[in-house]
């Protein structure tokens, strides 16, 4: 069984971290697209979505309640599916074929979401809009299950509240790991960059905007082969 240091410092771990940054960028893009184009909901960041749900209930906005609830349901289903695929956390791993399978499944869901966005558009209402929200949440739930299985300190890929907390806490300790700080800083930057890209895509290439996170996931899957060779 590899030691903690071996997992952190191996070439495979470095490549894994770059893949996680790509996943975080994709999540930032998805949240930008869902907020701007799917009825003001978050489908990756469930903390923010829970707040939106509470506001919608408090202001008796039935349609908004339906949208945010769909996002939460899709996310929960994604976590259930993803956790089933990647398996229980018994020991930390750099990568596994089950994680690759889960990300392949996520990528497939994102491409279905992108095609639905292209054909129906975020302007579609009713069941079409709910379906897009569910697909987006499903993909992000799978991704969250993958991040949980990898258990990289300070990295969740779908939200950065914990990452910011961990980074600030690390900065107060003189002996903190520089590599961990750099990783967490990069994760926060990737989330912001993904939101910027998603917002720009929504503004200028709206029909094809949802293909951005799907393509990012596809590129990450291509890079996974390098992780397994470098382990």
Helices and strands as residue ranges (DSSP letters): H 4-9, H 11-37, H 46-58, H 62-86, H 97-120, H 126-150, H 161-171, H 178-204, G 206-208, H 211-230
